[in-house]
Amino acid sequence: MVREILIWPDPILKQAAKPVAKVDDSVRTLVKDMFETMYAADGVGLAAPQVGVLQRVIVLDTTSRQPECKPLAMINPEIISMEGETTFTEACLSIPGEAEDVDRAAVVTVKFLDPEGQEQTLRCDGLLAIAVQHEADHLNGTVFVDHVSTLKREIIRKRMKRLKSERDQRPSV
């Protein structure tokens, strides 16, 4: 099921997500819905808070730019190491139509549970490393515009409020 993606500055996006206590069918359904939602929006990553669920769950698929990677669901992801530096022009499904340069680690190692509840550790580079950091930020109540200047953030905030207002005024189908 495709879920509605919250538009920043929705207050839910500023809240920290809670750890998943047990990987069960409800979590697997959330993961499935998040993949469907991400693909419908043409994204490479999505965090549960973006669909209004304050749980530490992210989905990622960078195969369009990294064919060697596979789609991933990470439950309770924890970045355990970061190496190097890179700047990447990031966009976000919760901030449609906007993109800004963000400084990130070039390589990250992340520990997480997979949808079967098994602990995994993965070293990520390239777009996958950026996406892991971007989505992990969402789990902590941070969006990519929190990494840009106050002026840019306020300009984007005004555009998103206008977009949200327009979306809220559309008749339901």
N, C-alpha and C positions, 0 to 999 in steps of 0.2 A: 504494500500500500504506500503510495506517495503521500508524504506528510507535508504540511505547510512549513516553509522555512521562515523563521523569524527575521525581521529586518532590524538592524542596529539603528537607533539606540534602545531597542527593547530591553527592559530591565533584567529579564531572565539571562540575557547574554553577559551581564556583569557579575552573575553569581557563580560561585565555585560549585562544580558538580560533586556528587557523593560517590564514593567507591561502590562498585557492584559487590554485594555480599556473596552472591552465589550465581554462577552462570547456569541459567535454566532456560526453559522454552520461551519465557517472556523476554529474556535478553536476546536470544537467537531471533525472535520475531522483530525486535527493535533493530537488530543488525540488518536483517533482510529488508525492512522498511527503509532504513537509512541508505542502503545501497540503491534501492529503487529511486529514492528521492534524489540522491546525488547524481545518478545517471540521468534522470529526467531533467535536472538543472544543468547538465553538462559540466559537472565539477570533478575535481580529482580528490577531494576530501570533504568529510562532513563530521561534525561532532554532535553528540546527542543534545546538548543545550540548544543548538541551532534549530532543532525541531521541538523545543520546549520540554525536553526530558533532562533533568539534572542528574544524570548518571555519567560515570567516567567510561564512555564508549566512543570510539572513533572508527570510521571506515575510510579507506584510502584506495585509490586506483590510479597509478601513474604510468600504466602500460602504454598510453599514447606517446609519452616521451621517453619511457624506459621499458622497452619491450621485454627485457629480462626479468622485470618485476611481475608480481602477480597481485590481484586485489587482496587487500588485507583488512581484517576486522581486529581491532585492538581493544581489549577490555582492561580497565585499570592500567593504562600505559604509564610507564615511568621512565623518563630519559635518565639513563645512568652515566652517560659520558657524552661530552661534546668536544669536537676537535675543529681547529681552523676557523676561518671566517669567510663569509660570502655575502654579497648583496643580491637580492632577488626581487623582481617586481611582482608583488603579490596582489591577488584579488581574493574576494570572499563571497560565497553564496549569500551571506547575510548583509553584504554591502554591494549590491549589484551595480555594475557599470563603473566601479572605481578600482584603481590599481595604484599602488605606491611602492617605492623601493624600501625594503626592510633589511636590516643587517641581522644575519643568523649565523649559527655554526654551520660549517660546511659538511660535517659528518657527525651523526649522532648514533648512539647505541641505545636501544629502547627495550625494556623488559615489559611483558604484557601477558595477559591470558588470551588464548584464542577462543573461538566460539564453542569449543568442546571443554573449555575450562583448563586446558593444559598451558603451563607456563612456557613462554618462548622468549628468546633474546635475539634481536636482529640489529645488525649494523647497517645504517642507511646513509646513502650519499645522494647527491644530485637533487632532483625534484622531490624524491621520497623523503629526504632529510628535511627539506623545507616544509613539506606537507605535514610531517610528524610534529614539527615544532609549532606550526600554525594551528593545527588541531589540538595539540596539548595546551596551547594558550587558551583556546576556547573552554577547555575543562576547568581552567583557573579563573574564568571571568575576564579574559583579555582578548581583544580583537586586534587585528593587524594595525588599525589606525591608532591604537595606543602607542605604537612605535614611531609615529611620525610627529611632525611639529604640531603645536597647539593650533596654529592658524589653519593648516591643512585639515586637521581633524574637525574643526568647527565648520569649515566650508562643506566638508563631506557630511557632517551631521545634519546641516540644513537641507542638503539635497536628499538625504535618506528620510528625513521627516516629511518632506514634500512627497516623495515616492510612496511612503507608507500611507499618507493621507489619501493620495490618489487611489491606491490599492483598496483601502478600506471603504471608499465611496463607490467602487464598482458594484453593480448588481450581482447577486449570487446566481450561479447557473444551476 
